[in-house]
Amino acid sequence: MITTRFAPSPTGYIHVGNLRTALFNWMIARKAGGTFILRIDDTDPERSKEEYVDAIKEDLEWLGLTWDRVERQSERLDRYAEAADTLRQMGRFYEAWETPTELDLKRKKQLNMGKPPVYDRAALALSEDEKARMRAERGAGVWRFKLDQERIDWTDGILGDISIDAASVSDPVLIRADGQVLYTLASVVDDTEMGVTHVVRGSDHVTNTATQIQIIEALGGSVPSFAHHSLLTGPQGEALSKRLGTLALRDLRAKGVEPMALLSLMARLGSSDPVELRASHDELIEGFDLSHFGAAPTKLDIEDLTPMTARVVQMLESGDVAAELATAGVPEGLRDAYWQAVRGNIETRAGAGDWWNVFAGGAEPVVADEDRDFVAEALGLLGEPPYSAETWGNWTNAVKEATGRKGKQLFMPLRLAVTGRARGPEMADVMPLLQKKPKL
């Protein structure tokens, strides 16, 4: 069975970059009838917050990205400790004590010599007495995985054939000096024990994947199918890192972005398939194919969500926005007619009731000085409500005969006088909803 996972760290709110990873893994699992795991990467006790765990679940639920089960890495520390012991017994795990300053000096020296800036494995040459002295002087060290210095090959679901020389990569630190288990080890243990078959994540993880493949093999696990999607940039190709705080899913939700608009954009962005608004999750899943995605950085213009959200809202029925219409004061008996009239002019669900103030008599008429006498004469030819669908045509014909005006010079001043807006619903639909006769 295909099993995928999304493993966010609860150290902040998830943003559009996280969503891309979650969505791809979710679609793979759902398309195959497999399992999608929400795995909370909370091994950092200082930065992980329960409020962010709740927020992650809330954001995914808002988008309809349901999970089959939740796992928490903080509850699996004993499993990571056992894996670490196994690696020690195999001679693949060693302790090292270099300070960040010492490591930086080593990297600079290697670069000056034209060598790749990788850890030189000096800790492997320490005798037991030297190790004991280092522990006494510096306390516990970090624990590094000893890579086999050979090529690591895999066929990536997006990038194609990948080959990385392990000799050009530093032995990764898997456990910090304070005992915190890092993602590289925890993820390997979890993927192996949870039977994860497919892993999709950002292309910034490619080197990390190479090292994890060796760790998986050392622990006797099965290597999942890896795929690395492109990283997102701003619309001009600029890095998104400084803007991600404003691209949190909860901020987009607060701005009125619709779930299907966001999912439709993220499900195809960066692929050879056109970005088209999908009506359901099933439609998203049906056309999804990892092989259609490319490696080049993918430009994201968050403004693209505005028209897509408007299209979602405009396809809703009045019952879908009943709460918003009730809040705006739209009488229940008029809600269907009101929504049919205005929905083509609504951009967000929160704005569903905005036009009711106009129809209820709260519109401030907009009348140009040169049109004031014309509008006054026209209003004199309009009776009192209730009006019908024929009222607008009958009224404008009468005004045309009385004043000789026609075309835009006739219709625009009257629209502005009635609604206070230059654009909006068809006036034939507006007139039956007016609760009061417009006044200057």
C-alpha positions as CSV (number, residue, x, y, z in Angstrom):
1,M,0.0,0.0,0.0
2,I,1.2,3.5,-0.8
3,T,1.9,5.5,2.3
4,T,2.9,9.2,2.4
5,R,3.4,11.7,5.2
6,F,3.5,15.4,5.9
7,A,5.9,16.2,8.8
8,P,5.7,19.9,9.8
9,S,7.6,21.3,12.8
10,P,5.2,23.0,15.2
11,T,7.5,26.1,15.6
12,G,5.2,28.4,13.6
13,Y,2.3,28.6,11.3
14,I,2.4,26.7,8.0
15,H,2.7,28.7,4.8
16,V,2.3,28.2,1.1
17,G,5.7,26.4,0.8
18,N,4.7,23.9,3.4
19,L,1.3,23.5,1.7
20,R,2.9,22.4,-1.6
21,T,4.6,19.5,0.2
22,A,1.5,18.5,2.1
23,L,-0.7,18.7,-0.9
24,F,1.6,16.6,-3.2
25,N,1.9,13.9,-0.6
26,W,-1.8,14.0,0.2
27,M,-2.8,13.6,-3.5
28,I,-0.4,10.7,-4.1
29,A,-1.9,8.8,-1.2
30,R,-5.5,9.6,-2.0
31,K,-5.1,8.9,-5.7
32,A,-3.8,5.4,-4.9
33,G,-6.3,4.8,-2.1
34,G,-3.3,4.7,0.3
35,T,-2.5,6.2,3.7
36,F,-1.6,9.8,4.5
37,I,0.1,10.4,7.8
38,L,0.3,13.8,9.6
39,R,3.6,13.5,11.5
40,I,4.4,16.3,14.0
41,D,8.1,16.9,14.1
42,D,8.3,18.1,17.7
43,T,11.6,16.8,18.8
44,D,12.7,20.4,19.7
45,P,11.1,20.9,23.1
46,E,12.1,24.6,23.3
47,R,10.6,25.8,20.0
48,S,7.7,23.4,19.6
49,K,4.4,24.8,20.8
50,E,1.1,23.0,21.2
51,E,-0.7,26.1,19.8
52,Y,1.1,25.5,16.5
53,V,0.1,21.8,16.5
54,D,-3.5,22.9,16.8
55,A,-3.0,25.5,14.1
56,I,-1.5,23.0,11.6
57,K,-4.5,20.7,12.0
58,E,-6.9,23.7,11.7
59,D,-5.2,24.9,8.5
60,L,-5.2,21.4,6.9
61,E,-8.9,20.9,7.9
62,W,-9.8,24.2,6.3
63,L,-8.3,22.9,3.1
64,G,-10.0,19.5,3.4
65,L,-6.6,17.7,3.5
66,T,-7.7,15.0,5.9
67,W,-5.2,12.6,7.4
68,D,-5.5,8.9,8.3
69,R,-3.6,9.2,11.6
70,V,-1.4,11.5,13.6
71,E,2.1,10.6,14.8
72,R,4.2,12.7,17.2
73,Q,8.0,12.4,17.1
74,S,8.2,13.5,20.8
75,E,6.5,10.2,21.7
76,R,9.0,8.1,19.8
77,L,12.3,9.2,21.4
78,D,12.9,5.6,22.6
79,R,12.8,4.4,19.0
80,Y,15.4,6.9,17.9
81,A,17.6,6.0,20.9
82,E,17.5,2.3,19.8
83,A,18.4,3.2,16.2
84,A,21.3,5.3,17.5
85,D,22.6,2.3,19.6
86,T,22.3,0.1,16.5
87,L,24.4,2.5,14.5
88,R,27.0,2.7,17.3
89,Q,27.3,-1.1,17.4
90,M,27.8,-1.1,13.6
91,G,30.6,1.4,13.8
92,R,28.5,3.9,11.8
93,F,28.0,6.5,14.6
94,Y,30.7,8.5,16.3
95,E,31.0,11.4,18.7
96,A,32.7,14.7,17.8
97,W,33.5,17.8,19.8
98,E,34.6,20.6,17.4
99,T,33.1,24.0,18.3
100,P,31.3,26.0,15.6
101,T,34.3,28.2,15.4
102,E,36.7,25.3,14.8
103,L,34.4,23.9,12.1
104,D,34.3,27.2,10.4
105,L,38.1,27.5,10.4
106,K,38.3,24.0,8.9
107,R,35.9,24.9,6.1
108,K,37.7,28.0,5.2
109,K,41.0,26.2,5.1
110,Q,39.6,23.5,2.8
111,L,38.1,26.1,0.5
112,N,41.4,27.9,0.3
113,M,43.0,24.6,-0.7
114,G,40.3,24.1,-3.4
115,K,38.7,21.2,-1.6
116,P,35.1,20.7,-0.8
117,P,34.3,22.1,2.7
118,V,33.3,18.8,4.3
119,Y,34.0,17.5,7.9
120,D,37.5,15.9,8.0
121,R,36.5,13.1,10.4
122,A,39.1,14.2,12.9
123,A,37.0,12.8,15.7
124,L,37.5,9.2,14.3
125,A,41.2,9.5,15.0
126,L,40.8,10.2,18.7
127,S,41.9,7.5,21.2
128,E,39.7,6.5,24.1
129,D,41.8,8.6,26.5
130,E,41.4,11.6,24.2
131,K,37.7,11.1,23.9
132,A,37.5,10.9,27.7
133,R,39.5,14.2,28.0
134,M,37.2,15.9,25.5
135,R,34.1,14.8,27.4
136,A,35.7,16.2,30.6
137,E,36.6,19.5,29.0
138,R,33.7,20.1,26.7
139,G,30.9,17.8,27.9
140,A,28.9,15.6,25.5
141,G,29.7,15.9,21.8
142,V,27.5,15.6,18.7
143,W,26.9,12.3,17.1
144,R,27.7,11.9,13.4
145,F,26.7,9.2,11.0
146,K,29.7,7.8,9.1
147,L,28.9,7.8,5.4
148,D,30.3,5.2,3.1
149,Q,32.2,7.4,0.7
150,E,30.7,6.1,-2.5
151,R,28.2,7.4,-5.0
152,I,24.5,7.5,-3.9
153,D,22.1,7.0,-6.7
154,W,18.3,7.1,-7.0
155,T,15.7,8.0,-9.6
156,D,13.9,11.0,-8.4
157,G,10.1,11.3,-9.2
158,I,10.6,14.9,-10.5
159,L,14.4,15.5,-11.0
160,G,15.1,12.1,-12.7
161,D,18.3,10.2,-12.2
162,I,20.4,11.7,-9.3
163,S,23.9,10.7,-8.3
164,I,25.7,12.3,-5.4
165,D,29.3,11.5,-4.3
166,A,29.1,10.9,-0.5
167,A,32.8,12.0,-0.3
168,S,31.6,15.5,-1.1
169,V,29.2,15.6,1.8
170,S,29.9,15.9,5.5
171,D,29.0,13.1,7.8
172,P,25.6,14.4,9.1
173,V,25.1,15.3,12.7
174,L,22.1,13.2,13.9
175,I,22.1,14.0,17.6
176,R,23.1,17.3,19.1
177,A,25.3,17.7,22.1
178,D,22.3,18.4,24.3
179,G,20.8,15.1,23.2
180,Q,18.2,16.4,20.8
181,V,17.5,14.0,18.0
182,L,17.6,15.8,14.6
183,Y,15.2,15.5,11.7
184,T,17.6,13.4,9.6
185,L,17.6,10.5,12.0
186,A,14.0,10.8,13.3
187,S,12.6,10.9,9.8
188,V,14.5,7.8,8.7
189,V,13.3,5.8,11.7
190,D,9.8,7.0,11.3
191,D,9.6,6.4,7.5
192,T,11.0,2.9,7.9
193,E,8.8,1.9,10.8
194,M,5.6,3.5,9.4
195,G,6.1,1.9,6.0
196,V,6.3,5.2,4.1
197,T,6.6,4.4,0.4
198,H,6.7,7.8,-1.2
199,V,8.3,11.1,0.0
200,V,7.8,14.4,-1.8
201,R,9.6,17.5,-0.4
202,G,11.5,20.5,-1.5
203,S,14.6,20.4,-3.7
204,D,16.6,21.9,-0.8
205,H,16.5,18.4,0.7
206,V,18.3,16.6,-2.2
207,T,21.7,16.3,-0.4
208,N,19.8,15.4,2.8
209,T,18.0,12.6,0.9
210,A,21.4,11.1,-0.2
211,T,22.6,10.8,3.4
212,Q,19.2,9.5,4.6
213,I,19.3,6.7,1.9
214,Q,22.5,5.4,3.5
215,I,21.1,5.6,7.0
216,I,17.9,3.8,5.9
217,E,20.1,1.0,4.3
218,A,22.3,0.8,7.4
219,L,19.2,0.2,9.6
220,G,17.8,-2.4,7.2
221,G,14.9,-0.4,5.9
222,S,13.4,0.0,2.5
223,V,14.2,3.2,0.6
224,P,11.0,5.1,-0.3
225,S,10.5,6.7,-3.7
226,F,11.8,10.2,-3.4
227,A,10.7,13.3,-5.4
228,H,11.9,16.8,-4.9
229,H,9.7,19.7,-6.1
230,S,11.0,23.0,-7.1
231,L,11.2,25.9,-4.6
232,L,8.8,28.8,-4.8
233,T,9.9,32.3,-5.6
234,G,8.1,35.6,-5.8
235,P,6.6,36.8,-9.1
236,Q,9.9,38.4,-10.1
237,G,12.0,35.4,-9.1
238,E,12.9,36.9,-5.7
239,A,13.3,34.6,-2.7
240,L,10.1,34.1,-0.7
241,S,11.9,33.5,2.6
242,K,11.4,37.1,3.7
243,R,7.8,37.0,2.8
244,L,6.7,33.7,4.1
245,G,5.4,35.3,7.3
246,T,2.7,37.0,5.3
247,L,2.0,33.9,3.3
248,A,0.8,31.8,6.3
249,L,-2.3,29.8,5.4
250,R,-4.2,31.5,8.3
251,D,-3.4,34.9,6.9
252,L,-4.7,33.9,3.4
253,R,-7.8,32.6,5.0
254,A,-8.3,35.8,6.9
255,K,-8.1,37.7,3.6
256,G,-11.0,35.6,2.3
257,V,-9.0,33.2,0.0
258,E,-11.1,30.2,-0.8
259,P,-9.7,26.7,-0.2
260,M,-10.3,25.4,-3.7
261,A,-8.7,28.5,-5.2
262,L,-5.6,28.0,-3.2
263,L,-5.5,24.2,-3.8
264,S,-6.1,24.6,-7.5
265,L,-3.2,27.0,-7.8
266,M,-0.8,25.0,-5.7
267,A,-1.7,21.6,-7.3
268,R,-0.5,22.6,-10.8
269,L,1.9,25.5,-10.3
270,G,5.3,24.5,-11.7
271,S,4.0,21.8,-13.8
272,S,3.3,21.5,-17.6
273,D,-0.4,21.4,-16.8
274,P,-2.4,24.7,-16.9
275,V,-3.6,26.2,-13.6
276,E,-7.3,25.9,-13.7
277,L,-9.9,26.3,-11.0
278,R,-11.1,22.8,-9.9
279,A,-14.5,22.3,-8.3
280,S,-13.5,19.5,-6.0
281,H,-10.7,17.6,-4.4
282,D,-11.4,14.6,-6.7
283,E,-10.8,16.8,-9.7
284,L,-7.4,17.9,-8.2
285,I,-6.4,14.4,-7.7
286,E,-7.6,13.0,-11.0
287,G,-5.1,15.0,-13.1
288,F,-2.2,15.1,-10.8
289,D,1.1,13.6,-12.1
290,L,4.4,14.2,-10.5
291,S,6.3,13.6,-13.7
292,H,4.7,16.8,-15.1
293,F,6.6,19.0,-12.7
294,G,10.0,20.6,-13.4
295,A,13.1,21.4,-11.5
296,A,13.3,25.1,-12.2
297,P,12.3,27.6,-9.4
298,T,8.6,28.2,-9.6
299,K,7.2,31.8,-9.5
300,L,4.3,32.3,-7.2
301,D,2.1,35.5,-7.5
302,I,-0.3,35.4,-4.6
303,E,-2.4,38.0,-6.4
304,D,-3.5,35.2,-8.8
305,L,-5.7,34.0,-5.9
306,T,-7.9,37.0,-6.1
307,P,-9.7,36.2,-9.4
308,M,-9.7,32.5,-8.6
309,T,-11.3,33.1,-5.2
310,A,-13.9,35.4,-6.9
311,R,-14.8,32.6,-9.3
312,V,-15.3,30.2,-6.4
313,V,-17.5,32.6,-4.6
314,Q,-19.5,33.4,-7.7
315,M,-20.3,29.7,-8.2
316,L,-21.8,29.4,-4.7
317,E,-25.6,29.3,-4.0
318,S,-27.3,31.6,-1.6
319,G,-27.4,28.8,1.0
320,D,-23.7,28.6,1.0
321,V,-23.4,32.2,2.1
322,A,-26.5,32.2,4.3
323,A,-24.6,33.3,7.4
324,E,-23.0,36.2,5.6
325,L,-26.4,37.3,4.1
326,A,-28.1,37.1,7.5
327,T,-25.3,39.2,9.1
328,A,-25.8,41.8,6.4
329,G,-29.5,42.0,7.1
330,V,-30.8,40.5,3.8
331,P,-34.3,39.3,4.5
332,E,-34.6,35.6,4.2
333,G,-37.3,35.8,1.5
334,L,-35.0,38.0,-0.7
335,R,-31.8,36.1,-0.3
336,D,-32.0,34.0,-3.5
337,A,-32.9,36.9,-5.7
338,Y,-30.3,39.1,-4.0
339,W,-27.6,36.5,-4.5
340,Q,-28.5,35.8,-8.1
341,A,-28.3,39.5,-8.8
342,V,-25.0,40.3,-7.1
343,R,-22.8,37.2,-7.0
344,G,-21.0,38.1,-10.2
345,N,-19.7,41.2,-8.4
346,I,-18.6,39.6,-5.2
347,E,-14.9,38.8,-4.7
348,T,-14.9,37.1,-1.2
349,R,-17.4,35.2,0.8
350,A,-17.1,37.9,3.6
351,G,-18.3,40.5,1.1
352,A,-21.5,38.5,0.1
353,G,-23.8,41.0,1.8
354,D,-22.0,44.2,0.8
355,W,-24.6,45.2,-1.8
356,W,-27.5,44.9,0.6
357,N,-26.8,48.4,2.1
358,V,-27.2,49.8,-1.4
359,F,-30.6,48.1,-1.9
360,A,-31.8,48.9,1.6
361,G,-31.5,52.6,0.9
362,G,-28.0,53.2,2.3
363,A,-26.3,54.1,-0.9
364,E,-24.9,57.6,-1.2
365,P,-25.9,58.8,-4.7
366,V,-23.1,59.9,-6.9
367,V,-24.2,62.8,-9.1
368,A,-21.9,65.0,-11.2
369,D,-22.8,68.7,-11.1
370,E,-23.6,68.7,-14.8
371,D,-26.0,65.8,-14.3
372,R,-27.9,67.1,-11.3
373,D,-30.8,68.6,-13.1
374,F,-31.0,65.6,-15.4
375,V,-31.1,63.1,-12.4
376,A,-33.6,65.2,-10.6
377,E,-36.0,65.1,-13.6
378,A,-35.4,61.4,-14.0
379,L,-36.2,60.6,-10.4
380,G,-39.4,62.6,-10.8
381,L,-40.4,60.0,-13.4
382,L,-39.8,57.0,-11.1
383,G,-42.6,55.9,-8.9
384,E,-42.3,54.4,-5.4
385,P,-41.3,50.7,-4.8
386,P,-41.9,47.9,-5.1
387,Y,-40.3,47.7,-8.5
388,S,-40.2,44.9,-11.0
389,A,-37.7,43.5,-13.5
390,E,-39.3,45.7,-16.1
391,T,-39.0,48.9,-14.1
392,W,-35.5,49.8,-15.3
393,G,-36.3,49.5,-19.0
394,N,-39.6,51.4,-18.6
395,W,-38.0,54.1,-16.5
396,T,-35.0,54.7,-18.8
397,N,-37.3,54.8,-21.9
398,A,-39.4,57.4,-20.2
399,V,-36.3,59.4,-19.2
400,K,-35.0,59.1,-22.8
401,E,-38.2,60.5,-24.2
402,A,-38.4,63.3,-21.7
403,T,-34.7,64.4,-21.9
404,G,-33.4,63.2,-25.2
405,R,-30.4,61.5,-23.6
406,K,-29.3,58.1,-24.7
407,G,-26.5,55.6,-24.4
408,K,-23.9,56.0,-21.7
409,Q,-25.0,59.6,-21.0
410,L,-28.4,58.2,-20.1
411,F,-27.6,55.0,-18.2
412,M,-24.5,55.9,-16.2
413,P,-25.8,58.9,-14.3
414,L,-28.9,56.9,-13.4
415,R,-26.8,53.9,-12.2
416,L,-24.7,56.2,-10.1
417,A,-27.7,57.9,-8.7
418,V,-29.3,54.6,-7.7
419,T,-26.3,52.5,-6.5
420,G,-23.5,55.0,-6.0
421,R,-21.3,52.7,-8.0
422,A,-20.2,52.8,-11.6
423,R,-20.2,49.0,-11.9
424,G,-22.3,46.3,-10.5
425,P,-25.2,44.0,-11.1
426,E,-27.6,44.4,-14.0
427,M,-29.9,47.2,-13.2
428,A,-33.0,45.2,-14.2
429,D,-32.0,42.9,-11.3
430,V,-31.3,45.7,-9.0
431,M,-34.6,47.6,-9.2
432,P,-36.8,44.8,-7.7
433,L,-34.5,44.7,-4.7
434,L,-34.6,48.4,-3.9
435,Q,-36.4,49.0,-0.6
436,K,-36.6,52.7,-1.0
437,K,-36.8,55.2,-3.9
438,P,-33.5,56.8,-4.6
439,K,-33.2,60.4,-3.6
440,L,-30.7,63.2,-4.3
